[in-house]
Amino acid sequence: MIIDRIVAKALLAALVTFPIGAYAGTVDINFSSLSQPGSTYTAVGSTTTQDGVTVTGTDLYVWEASSPNLPSLSIADTSVFDYYASTPDTITAGGNEFTMNSIDLAPLLAGGTGTFDVEFTGTFADSSTTSQTFTVNDSPDALQLFNFSGFANVVSVSFGQGTNSGFFEGQDTAYQFDDVDATLPGSTSTTPEPSSALLFASGLVGLFLLASRRNGLRA
């Protein structure tokens, strides 16, 4: 009986202390909560934060729900643009390291002509950097997905196109962005990693075998 109680306590302790959080979680920042009715645009301010990710710019705006410049005319495609696209915007995660996976970009105004480049620079904790440039097409007037490479464990990502100097100036090359996909280490997850789950299960099996063996010896 004493052995049974010891095993029971060990099992309970294992269940209580088994980690179910602190694993990396991927978030998709889609800005849909910023959508407003109307056919023009709405000011957001200089920063906007969602799911632990903060976008900082000079003057951030979103197209309103009935604006012809809203990609696909869909609230789900609510995108952010900056008053000054030539001044870099910055993406951070509360001072923590994160991995930048992808972002959607589109021309600022529907019907714009010509392609343009947006350069992204990731900064690491040791102040070293990595960069990647994406070319945005003028057609269709829809969000275009761009995937990052080498942007793991950065502390910030800045980006800008560097050509326009004011609101709607150089409008054919100004951009809007949406669906910032990032992996944040330390995000809460209720799904344990496979290796941890296997280790935990192996421990349970061992405890049960110990209990069975002890019971067999007493019989």
Helices and strands as residue ranges (DSSP letters): H 2-17, E 25-29, G 32-34, E 41-50, E 53-63, G 71-73, G 75-77, E 80-82, E 89-92, E 99-107, E 116-123, E 129-136, E 144-147, E 156-160, E 175-184, H 194-218
